[in-house]
Amino acid sequence: MFFTKNKPRSISLLQLFFALLLSVCFPGFGHLYLGRSRVGGALLAVPIFFLGSKWLGNVPIFVILFILTAGAWLLSIVTIIPYSRKGWKTNGGGLKWWCFPPLLLILYSAYFFSLPFGNVRAFEVADQNMEPSILLGDRILVDTTAYQDAPIKRGDIVAFRFPLQPNQIWLKRVIGLPGEEVRSDGSLMQINGEPVTNEPIIGLQPLMSIYGGIKGDELLYRRLLKCHWEEVDSRKYAIVYDGNPVRKKAFFYKSKENEFFLLGDRRDKSIDSRDFGPVTKESIIGKVHSIWRSENTHRIGVYKEIGSKE
């Protein structure tokens, strides 16, 4: 009922085109249509495992399976033509054409409905508030299981639900922990009375690598911004000052239990806990783990603390 007759037969140009179209739609489908069940099944298994990896909470496995899925997709397309000396042949036994539309509907529905869920979630950065650690347009991976068995640490970049509009996901860096006092006189920041180390980055030329992909006057402008290494709890990361006098006002906050004080790395531009107050742990959905897509290709797939000096 679901399979064609299991006997050798020639393939028409229309059938070959349909098999190629199926391979473009989903890895392995073209091979299953032509009766190459082993190859088709193997190619199909890779993206299915990739969909399941969202719930593993293991970002490296998620990235590896994503790369393998892209490879399976390409392999599915370039190996679709079963060429022989006598022309295009198949052994038969493939799935009939009408089986594929419902299968595609099921698989794509499973993918799109799973996007807001899972233990690994992908987001596109829509602002510049976390530069130079995370750039506008970067695609990042967030591990939503990172804090199930581990505490939220100062210096972590976290994704959280914006308190005023919980349907929006924002990124900021953890500066103040529960019960701590964070104050600033407009220039020097202190945590529980201890000053936070703020060391200017010497030299302008190395900063070009931070802003790769930006050309012309905008690049020159950004190179002239004040970039500093900020250090908290022996963790160093780069921050930027735009020279906005409005953001240089003094502030003082004391977080309650279960609250975290969050700041953007672009201090004079960022809207953060200085504006909407500390954020509760329940609002934090996970830790930013890595960048999986960026205009700066050398920043992709680097599994280390984002923005660290090392």
N, C-alpha and C positions, 0 to 999 in steps of 0.2 A: 504493500500500500504506500509506504513512504519511500521506497527505494526503487531505482530502475533495475532492469534485468541485468543479472550478473554475467555478462558475456562481453567479449571484446567488440568494440564498435568505433567507427570514425566519428570525429567531432566536427561539427559544422562551424563556420566562422561566427555565426550568431551565438552558438553555445559557448565558444571560447570567449567571446566578448562578455557574455553573461557571467562566466566563471571569473573573469578578470574583475568585473564590477563587484561581484560578491567578495573577492579578496580585498578590494579597496574598502568595502563597507566593514569587514571584520576579518581578522586573520584566520585562515583555515577554511573559511566557507567555500571558496572556489575549489579547493581540493576535495572537500566533501561532496560537492556537486558533481565532480568528475569521477568519483569513486575511489579516490586516493585517501582512504579513511585513516590510515596510520599517520601519514604526514599531516592531513587536515586536523586530526585529533590532537596531535602534538602542538601544532601552531595555535589551535583554539584554546588549549589548556593554559598557555602563558598569560593572556589577558584576563582569563577567569581567575587565576591565582593572584594577579595584580589587583583585581577588584576586591578580593578577599583580604589582601594585605593591609587594607585601610583599618582593619579591626585588630591587627597584631600589635600595634603600638610600637613597631620597630621601624624607624625611619630609614636606616640603611637598606633593609630588605625591601621596603617600599620603593626606594629609588632604583635599586638593582632590578626589580621586577618591572618598573616603568621603562628602563632602558631595554630590557629583554623584550618587552611588549612592542616597543618601537622597532626592534630588530625583527621580531616575528612578523610584524605588519609588512615590512619591506621584503622579507624573504617570501612571504605568502604571495606577493605580487610578482616578483621576478622569477619564481619557480612554477608559475601556474601553467605554462605551456608544456604539455606532455609530448614533446617532439620525438618522432622516430623517423627512420628512413622512408617509411611508407606514408608519412604525413602525421597529422594530429590524431592520436589514438587514446582510447581509455579502455580499461578492463570492465567498465560498467559497475553496477552496484552502488551508485551514488544516490544521495538524497534527491528527491524530486524538487523542481524549482519552487513549487508553492509552499514547501516547508520553511523556506528561508525568511520570507517577510515576517511571520510571527516570531521566529527565533530572534531576528534583529530587533523587533519591537521589545521583546522580553529583556534582551541583554542591554540595549540602550536605556530602557526604562530603569533597570537595576542600577546602571551607572549614574544617571542623572538624579535619581531619588536618593542615592547614597552620598552625593556630594556634601550635604550639610552634616553628615554623620561620620562615624568611624573614629579611630584613634589617631589617625594621621590626616590632617586637613590642609588643603592648599589655598593660598590667598594671593591676590595681586595687590601690591602696595600702591595706594592712590594719592600719597602726599609725600612731602620732603621732610617731615618732622623727625625722621630717624637717620638722616644723613649725618656722617658719611658711612655709618655701619650698614644701613639698608637704603637703597636708592629708589626714587620714583620709578615705578614700572617693574620692579623686581617681583618675581614669583617666589614665595617662600613656603616652607613646610612647617606646620605647627604640630608638635607632639602633645596631644590632649591627655596623655597618661603620665607625663613627666613628673607631676606633683602628687600622684597617688601614693607613692611610697617615699617621696623625697620632699624636703622643705623647699619653699620658694626662697631663692638666694638673692642677696643684693647684687645688682649688676646684670641679672637675667633680663633678656628682652622677652616680654610676654604679650600674648594676644588676649584681649579682654573685651567684654561688652561695655560700650560707652554708657555710663550711668544715665545720661539724659535721653538716649535713644538706644535701648538695649538690642535693637536689631542690627546695629552697626558694630563691626569688629575693628578695634583700634590696636595699634602697637606702641608700647612705651617700654622704658627701662625701669626696673625696680631700684629705687634709691633708698626709701625708708621702709623699715620693717615694722610689724605690729608693736605698738607701745613706744615707738621712738619719736623724738623731736627733730624736725628738719627745719632749719632756719637759714636765712641769707640776709646779708646787709646790702644786697644789690650787686655784689661782686663775689665775695667769698661765701661758700656754702658750708654749713656745719651740720653734723649729725650727732645728736646727744652732746653738743658742746665741742666735739672734735672736728677740726677743719678737714675738709675734703681736699686732697692733693689735686692741684690743677696746674699742669706743666705745659707751657706753649710748645707746639711742634716746631722745631727749628727747620727753616728752609721751606721754600715754596714749591720747588720743582717736584719733590716726591709726591705732592698732593695730586698731581695730574693722574696718577694711577687710581686714586680714589674716585675721581670723576671721569673715568674713561667713557667715551661715547658722546661727550658734550664738546661742541666745537665753538670757535669764534669768541665773541665778546663775553658770552655767558661763562665759558671756561675761564677766561682771564678774571672775570668778576669773582668767581668762586675760589680761585686760587688765592685771591687777596683777602678772603675771609679769615677771621681769627680761629684757627684750629688748635685744640689743646688735647693733651692726654689727661683724662680724669681717672683717678684711682680710688676705688672703694674696696675694702677687704681684700687687698692685694690683687684686684682685678682691674686691668687698664683697658680703656676704650676711648675712641676719639669722639670729641664733641665739637660743635661749631657755634661761633658767636656771629650774628649778623649785624650787631651794632644798633639794635632796636632799643631806644631808651625806655620805652614802655615796659619792657621785660626786665629792666634792671632795678625794679623796685624791690624793697625788702619784703620778705614774707616769713611767716612762722606757722608751722602745722605740727600737731601731735596726733599721730595715728592711734586709733583705738585698737583693741584686740581684734585680730582677724582683718585688719585693714593695712593696705600697702600704699606708700607714696610713690607715684610714678612720674617720670620726667622724659621728655623727648631729647634726643641727642643734639638737635638743632635748637639750642636753648632759647634764643631770642625770637624764634618763630613758632615753636611748638605750643599747642594747646594741651595742657596736661593737668596734673593734680593741683597745680597752682591756681587753676581756674575752676575745676569741678570737684576738688578735694580728693582725699584718699579713696582707693578702690577696694572693695571687699574681696576676699578670696573666692567667694562664690561667683564673682563676675569674671574671674580669670579663667579662660578656657584652656590655656596651655602655654608651653614654652616654644619660642621660635627656635627651630632646630638648625635649619640650613636654607640656603638659596638654591633653588633648582633651575631657575631661568633668569638671565640678566643680560643687558646689553654688554656688560663687562664679562666676557666669557670666562676669564680666568677666575672669577668668583663663584662659578657654578660647581656644585658638588663638593665643596670644601667642608669637611666635617670637623670644624673647630669652632671655638667661641667666636661668634660674629663680632667684629669690631675690636678684637683683642690685638694687642701690640705684637704678640709673638707670631 
